[in-house]
Amino acid sequence: MTRPIHAIADEIIKDWTKPYFGAVPYLGAMRFLHTVDDTYGYDDARTVILYFLSNATTWRGETARRVKAELKALTARR
């Protein structure tokens, strides 16, 4: 069972106290997504997640590694 994307975003916000400015809009969008089949505006959830990941390279640590792997796994399905 996979977690909803908004739950993952909440965990990121709790752990990454000063996110990189480029990741902030995608992190905000992720708070409104439930599954990878959802959309936010004109963007599909996969795109939002991939853009977040490309802007989250400065987020480090055990939580970051685990959550990034979880997000990558979500985008690889189907």
Buried (B, 14 or more C-beta within 10 A) or exposed (E): EEEEBBEBBBBBBEBBEEBEEBBEBBBBBBBBBEEBEBBBEEBBBBBBBBBBBEBBEEBEEEBBEEBBEBBEEBBEEE
